[in-house]
Amino acid sequence: MRRDWINIALAAFVVLFFIFMLAPILVVVVVSFTAAGYVAFPIPGWSLKWFGNIFAYQPFIDALLVSFQVAIGATLLSCAIGIPACLFLARARGAWAGAIMTFLLSPLSMPMIVIGFASLFFLSWLGIGISFTALLITHTVVCLPYVIRTVAGVYAGVPRSYEEAAAILGANPAKVFWHVTLPLIRPGIMAGSLFSFLTSFDNLPISYFFGSSSTNTLPVVMLSYLEHQFDPTIAALSTLQLAMAVVALIVVDRIYGIDKMTVAG
């Protein structure tokens, strides 16, 4: 009976934990459909007018385009840098390989605001300053660990014999990579790219340091909007962002399957 009580208590704790984590998100989604001109829960009525207000406010549209450009650019650069690094470091032996891998993953252990503040000073010293290029470079630094971690985890589980067999059969290194290695690590690339895109798209601490009239991302504009108005438009915009993330996860899951993107320890 004691074991049964322990299992019941554990199950209750898990349920309460998920309620605690998901309840605020559910409230935001519900509030985005309110008919009232203020944030209140429960809502007095249902309406879609706040979703229309998103597209009527031009700074949201401009910032959305900037966010997409930065997120896509940072993801592509992260893949261009991270994939070759993973292929080399995953097969390398020695303490230096582990040290380089730790260095590449170090942004994960640092506060975003510290990275943004330091990057602003360093890039300004280089003469880049507050610009789209500086924003793209800093986002790439933050997104790179997600690509490296997922690709390295998947590649570590690929037997070396597959590549050796292709080489023995006459394939050059380029063909080995294109026909053998790439198909095997593609789930890791997709998972890393998805995490990278979402991390960049939703990033506020770093984007805030590089904000200007031409480089304001969507989270920065949302924060600025909240400082002056408190209507449910931000809730509606947050609901759209949540829907976008959920759709992306579903699409990737249908193509590759979450089980194939599990990162090896």
Residue, then its C-alpha position, 0 to 999 in steps of 0.5 A: m500500500r505504501r508503494d501505491w500511495i507513493n505512485i499516486a503522490l508522484a502522479a498528482f505531482v506530475v499533473l499539478f506541475f503540468i497544470f502550473m506550466l501550461a495554465p498561463i499559456l492556456v490563459v493567453v490563448v483564451v484572452s486572445f479571443t476576447a471581445a473586451g478591450y482589456v486583458a481579463f479572465p474569464i473573458p466576457g465574449w469572443s472575437l477575432k478583432w485582436f488578430g486583425n489588429i496585428f496586421a493593422y499595426q505596421p511596426f508588427i509587420d516590419a518587425l516580423l519580416v526582420s525576425f524571419q530574415v534574422a532567424i533564417g539567416a542565423t539558422l543557415l549560418s549555424c548549419a554552415i558552421g556547425i555541420p562541418a565542425c560536428l563531422f570533424l569533432a565527433r570522430a576526433r580523439g583527444a582533449w583538444a576536440g572536447a575543449i573545442m566542442t565545449f567552447l562551441l556549446s558554451p553560449l548555452s550556459m551563458p545568460m543571453i543578456v551577457i552575450g548581448f551586452a558583450s557582443l554590442f561592445f565587441l562588434s562596435w569596436l570592430g566597426i559594425g555597431i548596431s546593424f542587421t549584420a551585427l544582429l545576425i552575427t550575434h544570433t548565429v552565436v546563440c543558435l550554433p550550439y543547437v545545431i552542433r548538439t543535435v547533429a553531433g548527437v545523431y552523428a555519434g550514433v552512426p557506425r563508422s563502418y558505413e562510411e568506410a564501406a562506401a570509401i572501399l567501394g570507390a566513393n570519394p569523400a564528397k560522395v560519401f558525405w552526400h550519399v551516406t553521411l548526409p541522409l543519416i544525419r538529416p534528422g539531426i540537421m532538421a531538429g537543430s535547424l528547427f530549434s535554431f530558428l525558434t530560438s532566434f525568432d523568439n529572442l528578446p535579450i540579444s535583439y534588444f541591444f541591437g534594436s533600431s528603426s531598421t533592425n527591431t525584431l518582433p519581440v522587441v516591438m512587442l515589448s515596446y507595445l506593452e509599455h504603452q498599451f495593454d490590450p489583447t493584441i499581444a496575446a493574439l500575436s503570442t497565440l500566432q507564434l505558438a501556433m507557428a511553433v506547434v505546426a513546425l513541430i508537427v511537420v518535422d515529426r511527420i517527416y522524420g519522427i521525434d524518435k529519430m531526432t533523439v539526441a544521444g547522450 
